[in-house]
Amino acid sequence: MAAISREEVAHLARLSRLAVTEQELDQFAGQLDVILQSVARVGEVAADDIPPTSHSVPLTNVYRDDVPVPSLTQEEALSGAPDAFEGRFRVPRILDEEA
């Protein structure tokens, strides 16, 4: 596999809208080359009799029926609130921006 060039790194930086210096182009080219070589090595080791996987252990989703159950009333939910206003939780403003 050919090493990644400075021009390719510059192109990737432009696509990513990253401002990189000339020194960083050299540094990133070397780092990206190591990454690409590592990925290529993994591809060489992959055997045809081993199916591709996304996780090292099997995952199983556990589903349950979506059954409505009784829940708190608005009054019960707000009963423990330090501050409530017009049936809602009132929290301190953390942003100075006007909405």
N, C-alpha and C positions, 0 to 999 in steps of 0.2 A: 504494500500500500504506500502510495506516495505521501510525503510529508505535506501538511497543510501550509500553504504559502501565506506570506504577509498580506498579499492582495486579497486572498480569500478571507482572512481574518478582518481586514478592513471592510470588505463587503458585508460580512456578518455584522460587524459593528454598525455599519450604516443601516442595515435592515432592522437592527435592534434599537436604533437611534441612541447609540452609546458614543460618547466622545472619548476617543482613546488617543494617547500620545504615540509617537514613533517607538519609544521604548516599550510601551505596553503592547504594541503590535508584535514585537519580537517575543516578548514574554508570553503572551497569549497563544501565539503560534506554537511555541514549544509545549505549552500545557495542553492545548487542544490536540496536538499530535500524539501525546502520551495517552490521552483519553481514547482517541480513535484507534490506536494500536491495541489498547486493552480490550475494546469492544470487538475488534477483529479477532483477537486471540480466543475470546469466548465463543465466537462464531465457528472457529476451527474445531473446537472441542465438542461442540454440540453434535450428538449422534442422531442418526435418522430414526433409531428405535425408541428415542426418548421424546415424548410429546412436549410441546412448549407449555410452560406454566407461567402464571402471573404471581403465584405465591408458593412458598416452600412447603406449606402444609395445606391440605384441602380446607376450603371454607364452605360452610353451609349456612344459608340464610334461614333464620327461624321466623316463620310467619305465624300470626294468630289472626283470628277473625276480628274485624273491626266492629266491636259491639258497643253501642252507646250505653253509658252507665250514668247514674245520677252524679252530679258534681256540686261544687259549692255555689251558693247563690252569690249574687254580687255583694250583698250585705255581709255574708260570711267571709268572702274573700278579702274584703276591705276592713274587716273587724280588727285585724292585727297590724294594719298599716299605720306608720307613724303620722302620716298626713294623707288625707283624701280630699278631693274636690270634685263636685258634680259626678259622683259615682266612679271616679278614677283614682288611681294612685297618683299622688303628687310627689314629685321628686325635685331636688334642687337643680337649678340651671347650671350646666357645666360649660356651655359655650356662650360667648358674648355675641354671636352672630344673630342677626335678625332673620327670621324665617319668612 
